[in-house]
């Protein structure tokens, strides 16, 4: 029997500190039609302020918190006057867990090696390159008692009563690719039973990890449970392969959590929309700017779409062009979000301000 969902009064919203993430937010009937979400690449933080996100940021709780507090202060001073810019997260009186291990968190649960000083500024999980036999033998790790979980979820929460931030959990296709490499696509065509086993193991692992963290964040279960799956490689497979081999895991996640969303990165989501529409009551969906937003509105009438604005394009545009394109995109979205995430070094404050000012007019 499917559990009764607890969703009233909340929704999922994207935000970005040291990488794109998602959080639970209370509904606000007065919220603006178009809200811009901004985040900067590690290279921006390093070039502007000398802030880096290496091993100590991810593994040492004190360094993690001090860095986030510094970032929060910088953003407030530099951009605090812009509407909806600040996350409102107060790291000072809490135990923060903000994408520690980055995209390497789930691979680490499988025993993978994570390199924390990659040139990208994000943790890098080395590929597993499992053989077919190793893939058949893959099993779900003991997530709740895993030392990586234990190291992150401090039992005393650093002496604070509340936690802030979001851990970040990736998605089935992304982790399966990390485990299998390019062979994953071959298996999807030639050995679907084998790759289904890997998908199933990854699903159980992610599902257990998310629920473990949610229980730690909210021991009494006051708020809805929630999760956004990252389908960053969705554009590498056909719509039929997605429907036949991966849709079932979207549905299983949706049944497991009160509010569920799908991150398709900045790809055009059109080929997959009919399948995604089978996920009942989808609570979040992001997509690239070329996606058919009229179709999105028809298939998901209660959804506030979240649409990426390519950061490299944004950096090249003049202020007037930014105003024009934000206005055009915002009108297509109607009510929702524009993501200015992963902004690069060299992006000017005037460009960012123009985007926010234009969005506020919509």
C-alpha positions in Angstrom: 0.0 0.0 0.0 1.4 3.4 -1.0 2.1 5.7 1.9 0.0 8.8 2.3 1.9 11.8 1.0 2.4 14.9 3.2 2.9 17.8 0.8 0.6 20.6 1.7 2.3 24.0 2.3 5.7 23.1 0.8 7.5 22.9 -2.5 11.0 22.1 -3.8 13.2 25.0 -4.9 16.7 25.1 -6.4 19.5 27.1 -4.8 23.3 27.2 -5.3 26.1 27.7 -2.8 29.0 25.4 -3.7 27.0 23.7 -6.5 23.4 23.4 -7.5 21.2 21.8 -4.9 17.5 21.6 -3.9 15.7 22.4 -0.7 12.2 22.3 0.8 10.5 25.7 1.0 7.2 26.8 2.5 4.6 27.9 0.0 4.2 31.7 -0.3 1.2 33.0 -2.2 2.9 36.4 -2.5 6.0 35.0 -4.2 7.1 36.8 -7.4 6.2 35.3 -10.8 9.8 34.9 -11.9 12.5 34.2 -9.3 16.2 34.0 -10.4 18.5 31.6 -8.7 22.2 32.5 -8.9 25.3 30.6 -8.1 29.0 30.8 -9.0 31.6 28.4 -10.2 34.4 27.5 -7.8 36.8 29.5 -10.2 34.7 32.6 -9.5 35.1 32.2 -5.8 38.8 31.6 -6.1 39.5 34.5 -8.5 37.3 37.0 -6.6 38.0 36.0 -3.0 40.6 33.2 -2.8 38.0 30.8 -1.6 38.5 27.1 -2.5 36.5 24.0 -1.9 39.2 21.3 -1.3 39.5 18.4 1.1 39.1 20.4 4.3 36.0 22.2 3.1 34.3 18.8 2.5 35.7 16.7 5.3 36.3 19.2 8.2 33.1 20.4 9.8 34.7 23.6 11.2 36.3 24.6 7.9 33.0 23.8 6.1 31.1 26.1 8.4 33.6 29.0 8.4 33.8 29.0 4.6 30.0 29.0 4.2 29.7 31.9 6.7 32.3 33.8 4.7 30.5 33.2 1.5 27.1 34.1 3.0 28.6 37.4 4.2 30.2 38.2 0.9 27.0 37.6 -1.1 24.9 39.6 1.4 27.2 42.6 1.1 27.7 42.4 -2.7 24.2 41.3 -3.9 21.9 41.6 -0.8 19.9 44.4 -2.3 18.7 42.3 -5.2 15.2 40.8 -4.9 15.2 37.1 -4.0 19.0 36.9 -4.3 19.9 35.6 -0.8 19.0 32.1 0.2 18.0 33.1 3.7 20.0 30.3 5.2 21.7 31.2 8.4 24.7 29.0 8.9 25.8 30.7 12.1 23.5 29.0 14.6 23.4 25.6 13.0 25.4 22.5 11.9 25.7 22.9 8.1 26.0 20.1 5.6 26.2 21.7 2.1 27.1 19.2 -0.6 29.9 17.7 1.4 31.7 15.2 -0.9 29.9 16.9 -3.8 29.0 14.5 -6.5 31.3 11.9 -4.9 29.0 11.2 -2.0 27.1 8.1 -3.4 30.3 6.7 -5.1 32.0 6.9 -1.7 29.2 4.8 -0.2 30.2 2.2 -2.8 33.8 2.3 -1.7 35.0 4.6 -4.4 37.9 6.9 -4.2 37.1 10.6 -4.2 39.7 13.3 -5.1 39.0 16.6 -3.5 41.5 18.9 -5.2 40.3 18.5 -8.8 41.0 21.5 -11.1 37.2 22.0 -11.5 37.0 22.9 -7.8 34.5 20.1 -7.2 35.2 16.6 -5.7 35.9 14.0 -8.4 34.9 10.4 -7.9 37.2 8.1 -9.9 35.4 5.7 -12.3 34.9 2.2 -11.0 35.0 0.5 -14.5 33.3 -2.6 -13.2 33.5 -5.7 -15.3 30.3 -7.6 -16.2 30.9 -10.1 -13.5 31.5 -7.4 -10.9 28.3 -5.6 -12.0 26.3 -8.8 -11.5 27.7 -9.1 -8.0 27.1 -5.4 -7.0 25.1 -5.1 -3.8 23.6 -2.4 -1.7 26.1 -1.1 0.9 25.2 -0.8 4.6 24.2 2.9 4.2 23.0 3.6 7.7 26.2 2.3 9.3 28.6 3.5 6.6 31.6 5.4 8.0 31.1 8.1 5.3 27.6 8.7 6.6 28.9 8.6 10.2 31.6 11.2 9.5 29.1 13.7 7.9 26.1 13.3 10.2 27.6 14.3 13.5 25.4 12.7 16.2 25.6 15.9 18.2 25.2 18.2 15.2 28.1 20.1 16.4 26.3 21.1 19.6 23.4 22.8 17.6 19.8 21.8 17.6 19.2 22.4 13.9 21.0 21.6 10.6 21.2 23.7 7.5 22.1 23.0 3.9 21.6 20.0 1.7 23.9 17.0 1.2 23.2 16.3 -2.5 22.7 12.8 -3.8 23.0 12.5 -7.6 20.8 10.1 -9.6 20.5 6.5 -10.8 21.8 7.0 -14.4 24.7 9.2 -13.2 25.9 6.8 -10.6 25.5 3.8 -12.8 27.7 5.5 -15.4 30.3 6.1 -12.7 30.2 2.4 -11.9 30.1 1.0 -15.5 31.5 3.8 -17.7 30.7 3.7 -21.4 29.7 0.0 -21.1 26.5 1.2 -19.4 25.1 2.3 -22.8 26.1 -1.0 -24.4 24.5 -3.0 -21.6 21.3 -0.9 -22.0 21.1 -2.2 -25.6 22.6 -5.7 -25.3 22.3 -6.7 -21.6 19.3 -4.9 -20.2 18.9 -7.4 -17.3 22.5 -6.7 -16.2 22.1 -3.0 -16.3 18.7 -3.2 -14.6 20.4 -4.9 -11.7 22.9 -2.1 -11.4 20.1 0.5 -11.6 18.2 -1.3 -8.9 21.2 -1.4 -6.5 21.9 2.2 -7.1 18.3 3.2 -6.6 18.2 1.3 -3.2 21.5 2.9 -2.2 20.4 6.5 -3.0 16.9 6.0 -1.5 18.4 4.7 1.7 21.0 7.5 1.9 18.4 10.3 1.3 16.0 8.9 3.9 18.9 8.5 6.4 19.8 12.2 6.0 16.2 13.3 6.1 15.7 11.4 9.4 18.8 13.1 10.8 17.6 16.6 9.6 14.0 16.1 10.8 13.9 13.4 13.5 10.3 13.9 14.3 9.2 13.9 10.7 7.5 17.3 11.0 8.1 18.3 7.3 7.5 16.4 4.1 10.3 14.1 2.8 11.7 15.3 -0.5 14.3 14.4 -3.1 15.4 15.6 -6.6 17.1 13.0 -8.8 19.9 14.2 -11.0 19.4 12.9 -14.6 22.4 14.7 -16.1 23.0 12.0 -18.7 19.4 11.8 -19.9 20.4 13.4 -23.3 22.7 10.4 -23.9 19.8 8.0 -24.3 16.7 7.8 -26.4 13.3 8.6 -25.1 12.3 5.0 -25.5 15.3 3.8 -23.5 14.4 6.3 -20.8 10.8 5.1 -20.6 11.6 1.4 -20.7 14.7 1.3 -18.4 14.7 4.4 -16.1 11.2 5.7 -15.7 10.4 2.9 -13.2 13.0 4.4 -10.8 11.5 7.9 -11.1 8.2 6.4 -10.1 9.7 4.4 -7.2 11.4 7.6 -5.9 8.1 9.4 -6.3 6.4 6.8 -4.2 9.2 6.8 -1.6 9.1 10.6 -0.9 6.4 13.1 -0.2 7.7 15.6 -2.8 9.8 14.4 -5.7 11.5 16.3 -8.5 13.7 15.6 -11.6 16.8 17.5 -12.6 17.5 17.1 -16.3 20.5 19.5 -16.3 20.3 22.2 -19.1 19.1 19.8 -21.8 16.0 20.2 -24.0 13.6 18.0 -22.1 11.0 17.6 -24.9 11.7 14.0 -25.9 11.2 12.8 -22.4 8.2 14.8 -21.3 5.5 12.2 -22.1 7.3 9.6 -20.0 8.0 12.1 -17.1 4.3 13.0 -17.1 3.7 9.4 -15.8 5.3 10.5 -12.5 2.2 11.5 -10.6 2.2 14.9 -8.9 5.8 15.8 -9.9 7.0 18.5 -7.6 10.0 19.9 -9.5 11.4 19.8 -13.0 14.3 21.8 -14.6 15.3 22.0 -18.2 17.2 23.9 -20.9 15.9 27.1 -22.4 15.0 25.5 -25.7 12.5 23.2 -24.1 8.8 23.5 -25.2 7.4 25.4 -22.2 3.9 25.4 -23.7 4.0 21.6 -23.6 5.5 21.6 -20.1 2.6 23.8 -18.9 0.0 21.5 -20.5 1.5 18.3 -19.0 2.3 19.8 -15.6 -0.3 22.5 -15.0 0.5 22.8 -11.3 4.3 23.0 -11.8 6.5 26.1 -11.6 9.1 25.3 -14.2 12.8 25.9 -13.6 14.8 26.9 -16.6 18.6 27.2 -17.1 20.1 30.2 -18.7 23.5 29.1 -20.1 26.3 30.7 -18.0 28.8 31.1 -20.9 26.1 32.8 -23.0 25.1 35.1 -20.1 28.7 36.3 -19.6 28.9 37.3 -23.3 25.7 39.3 -23.4 25.4 43.1 -23.0 23.2 44.4 -20.2 20.5 45.4 -22.7 20.5 42.0 -24.3 20.2 40.3 -20.9 17.2 42.4 -20.0 15.6 41.4 -23.3 16.3 37.7 -23.0 15.3 37.5 -19.4 12.0 39.2 -20.2 11.3 36.8 -23.1 12.2 33.7 -21.2 10.3 34.8 -18.1 7.2 35.4 -20.2 7.5 31.8 -21.6 7.9 30.4 -18.1 5.0 32.5 -16.8 5.5 31.5 -13.1 8.7 29.8 -12.1 12.5 30.1 -11.9 15.4 31.1 -14.1 18.7 29.5 -13.1 21.9 31.6 -13.4 23.9 28.8 -11.8 27.6 28.0 -12.4 28.3 31.6 -13.4 31.9 31.9 -14.6 34.7 34.2 -13.6 34.4 37.4 -15.6 30.7 37.7 -15.2 30.0 41.3 -14.3 27.8 42.5 -11.4 25.9 44.8 -13.8 24.9 41.7 -15.8 23.5 40.0 -12.7 21.7 43.1 -11.5 20.1 43.6 -14.9 18.7 40.1 -14.8 17.2 40.5 -11.4 15.8 43.9 -12.1 14.1 42.6 -15.3 12.7 39.5 -13.5 11.2 41.7 -10.8 9.1 43.5 -13.5 7.5 40.3 -14.8 
